[in-house]
Amino acid sequence: NINQRRLLNLANPAVSLGYITSYADIGYQDYNGLLLTSRLDIGTNVNLNANYTLSKCTGLPTPGFGGGLLNPGGNTVHQPYQNNGPADLTFDEGPCNADRRHLFNLTAVFRTPSFSNRVLNAIASDWTASSVLQVRSAGPVNVVTGADIALNGFTDNTPTQRPNVVPGQDPYGDKDSLTNYYNIAAFAQPAPGTLGEVTYNYLRGPGFWQWDQAFTRAFRLGGDQRSELRAEAINLTN
């Protein structure tokens, strides 16, 4: 009886319509951020660049990211912010998918100078060490029921109905584990025909950091010509 419970059929039972695609121009996201940058140059041998961003982004789900208006690749849509109905869009507010509270980037270049001692100069001069360090806090994770618990006909390829929270349960399990990072016992399916209370993008995933390193040795061939020997490691610690 899903079609009989759709809004237009409830307003006029004689209409007998199935699902109808609905488009709206009501969408918003708010971003606030503070960006700090610093640069240090010591001659041509040491160059340091660092930046840090403290930011927050909240709003309605982005289309195509498990909660927006339209599913890419298909001509079917979720109901208008269906987890809580179209009456109050603020019920589906949450962190933006790209929300990262902390971002830090550091690039460093160290070059060895020329030495007056011929042996030392041949061994130690013209080396360059280049480092890139990226650190960012966790991104949001949306929790869904995986099924049409609300019995409203909106299952599609990306179900976005959300569950209930189990009181007294920590939603995070073992944060050092690859398989038990979240505690699924902290969530429960809503009663059939109802919608869950979990907010959009309720959880956070693990943070991220990466260290890229390169070492280069230049060999002078005379005049303006030179050759380089280079060794690079992307994500060195992994």
Disulfide bonds with the S-S distance in Angstrom:
Cys57-Cys96 2.03
